[in-house]
Amino acid sequence: MHRSFDPEILDGDGIPDAVVERTHRHLLRTHKLLGNISSLVHRVRQDPLPIKRVLDVGCGHGGILLQVQQRLGVEAVGVDLKPPARLSRPFPILRADAARDPLPEADVAICVCLAHHLPEDELVEMIRNVGRSCRRFVILDLVRNRVPLTLFKTFAPLFVSRLNVSDGCQSIRRAYTPAELRTAINRALSGTSGRFHHSVAPLGIRQIVDISYQQ
């Protein structure tokens, strides 16, 4: 599959707030059903040092970050290009470009399904930028492959809206293959003491990169 660069519906402007909020609720439901949140929390917990604060890069409406905060009992902060205007969360969501703007300090940063929105050069810059304020970065994203695309097309309509199905399929088409993602990570960490662990779930339903910026 060639990588698609067509935008997703939710990336556009002018979508009613009620539709955006429902779409984010369905996104959270999808992540729970796929086991993404449990996998993310399990990975974050594997840290030799205490974790007091978690930063969510590209947190959207903060649903995943809320789950992480509750399961780990940590302080939380999120950043997003389009933070929600009217939404109450027990943590701040700041407006920031994660590839260019200074980011809040945290022990661990997480990033869920943002990488596929970025061209490789911007992904590299984001990884380097996060390393300026965090000692660790856990990236969870999709895998561009026909198997997860077929599975999502088949089962997603049973649980989420048409908009979520459409955007989910496009997200898979935009995603990095495991080899492409490893190439981007190696570029980002080149010349540093950083190291990473990369894993791909069965059937390609997700891939996780766990970056440590210092050995």
C-alpha positions in Angstrom: 0.0 0.0 0.0 1.3 3.4 -1.0 1.0 6.0 1.8 -1.9 8.4 1.4 -1.6 12.0 2.3 -5.3 12.9 1.9 -6.7 14.6 5.0 -9.2 13.1 7.4 -12.7 14.7 7.9 -11.9 15.6 11.5 -8.9 17.5 10.3 -11.1 20.1 8.6 -12.7 23.2 9.9 -16.4 24.0 10.3 -17.4 20.7 11.9 -20.2 21.3 14.5 -18.9 21.0 18.1 -21.5 18.2 18.8 -20.1 16.1 16.0 -16.5 16.6 17.1 -17.3 15.7 20.6 -19.2 12.5 19.5 -16.4 11.6 17.2 -13.9 11.9 20.1 -16.1 9.7 22.3 -16.2 7.1 19.6 -12.4 7.3 19.1 -12.0 6.6 22.8 -14.3 3.7 22.6 -12.3 2.3 19.7 -9.0 2.6 21.6 -10.5 0.8 24.5 -11.9 -2.0 22.4 -8.6 -2.5 20.6 -6.7 -2.6 23.9 -4.6 0.4 22.9 -5.1 2.2 26.3 -4.2 -0.9 28.3 -1.1 -1.5 26.1 -0.1 2.1 26.5 -0.4 2.1 30.3 1.5 -1.2 30.5 4.3 0.2 28.5 4.5 3.5 30.5 4.6 1.5 33.8 7.8 -0.2 32.6 9.9 2.6 33.9 12.8 2.2 36.4 12.2 5.7 37.8 9.1 7.1 39.5 6.6 8.7 37.1 5.0 11.8 38.6 3.8 13.7 35.4 2.7 12.5 32.0 2.5 14.7 28.9 0.0 13.8 26.1 1.2 15.2 22.8 -1.7 15.7 20.4 -4.2 14.8 23.1 -7.3 16.0 21.3 -10.1 16.2 23.9 -8.0 14.4 26.5 -10.0 11.2 26.8 -7.0 8.9 26.7 -4.9 11.1 29.0 -7.8 11.0 31.5 -7.6 7.2 31.4 -3.9 7.2 31.9 -4.1 9.7 34.7 -6.7 7.6 36.5 -4.9 4.3 36.1 -1.4 5.5 37.0 -2.4 8.2 39.6 -0.1 10.8 38.0 -0.3 14.5 37.3 -1.2 15.1 33.6 -1.0 17.8 31.0 -1.9 17.8 27.3 -1.0 19.8 24.3 -2.8 20.0 21.0 -3.0 22.3 17.9 -6.8 22.6 18.4 -7.5 22.3 22.2 -11.2 22.0 23.0 -12.8 25.3 23.8 -15.6 24.0 26.1 -14.5 20.9 27.9 -13.8 20.3 31.6 -10.8 18.0 32.4 -8.9 17.7 35.7 -5.7 18.8 33.8 -4.8 21.6 31.4 -4.8 21.2 27.6 -2.5 23.8 26.1 -2.3 25.0 22.5 1.1 24.1 21.0 2.8 22.8 17.9 4.6 19.8 19.3 7.3 19.9 16.6 8.2 23.5 17.2 6.9 25.0 20.4 8.4 24.6 23.9 6.5 21.8 25.6 5.7 21.3 29.3 8.2 19.2 31.3 7.1 15.7 32.3 8.7 12.4 33.1 7.1 10.6 30.3 5.4 11.8 27.1 2.8 9.8 25.2 1.4 10.2 21.7 -1.5 8.2 20.4 -2.4 8.2 16.7 -0.7 11.5 15.9 2.4 10.2 14.1 0.5 9.3 10.9 -0.7 12.9 10.6 2.9 14.1 10.2 5.3 13.9 7.3 8.6 12.2 8.2 10.6 15.5 8.6 7.9 16.9 11.0 7.8 13.6 13.0 11.5 13.7 13.4 11.3 17.3 14.7 8.5 16.4 17.1 10.6 13.5 18.5 13.6 15.7 19.0 11.4 18.5 20.5 9.8 16.2 23.1 13.3 15.1 24.2 14.0 18.6 25.3 11.4 18.4 28.1 10.8 14.7 28.7 13.2 11.8 29.4 11.0 9.2 27.7 8.4 9.2 24.8 5.9 6.4 24.1 4.4 6.6 20.6 1.4 4.4 19.7 0.1 4.5 16.2 -1.5 2.5 13.4 0.2 0.2 10.8 -0.3 0.7 7.1 -1.3 -2.8 6.0 -4.3 -4.4 4.3 -5.0 -6.7 7.2 -5.9 -4.0 9.8 -7.6 -2.0 7.1 -9.9 -4.9 6.2 -10.6 -5.8 9.8 -11.4 -2.1 10.6 -13.7 -1.8 7.6 -15.5 -5.0 8.7 -16.0 -4.5 12.4 -15.8 -0.7 13.1 -19.3 0.0 11.7 -20.8 -2.1 14.5 -19.4 0.3 17.2 -18.7 3.8 15.8 -20.1 6.4 13.5 -19.7 6.6 9.8 -17.3 9.6 10.2 -15.1 7.5 12.6 -15.1 4.6 10.1 -14.2 6.9 7.2 -11.4 8.6 9.2 -10.2 5.4 10.7 -9.7 3.8 7.3 -7.9 6.9 6.0 -5.7 6.9 9.2 -4.5 3.4 8.3 -3.8 4.5 4.7 -1.8 7.4 6.1 0.1 5.4 8.7 3.8 4.4 8.6 4.9 0.9 8.0 7.0 -0.5 10.8 10.2 -0.1 8.6 9.3 3.5 7.8 8.6 4.4 11.4 11.9 2.9 12.5 13.7 4.9 9.9 12.2 8.1 11.2 13.1 7.2 14.8 16.7 6.5 13.9 16.9 9.8 12.1 15.5 11.6 15.1 17.9 10.0 17.5 21.0 10.1 15.3 24.0 11.7 17.1 22.3 11.4 20.5 22.5 8.8 23.3 18.9 8.0 22.8 17.6 4.4 22.2 14.2 2.9 21.4 12.2 -0.3 21.5 9.7 -1.0 18.7 6.9 -3.6 18.7 4.0 -4.5 16.4 0.9 -6.1 17.7 -0.6 -9.3 16.1 -2.6 -8.5 12.9 -0.9 -5.1 12.8 -3.6 -3.4 14.9 -1.0 -1.1 16.4 2.7 -0.4 16.7 4.4 1.1 19.8 7.8 2.9 19.9 9.3 3.5 23.4 12.0 6.1 23.3 14.5 6.8 26.1 16.5 9.9 25.4 19.4 9.1 27.7 21.1 5.8 28.3 
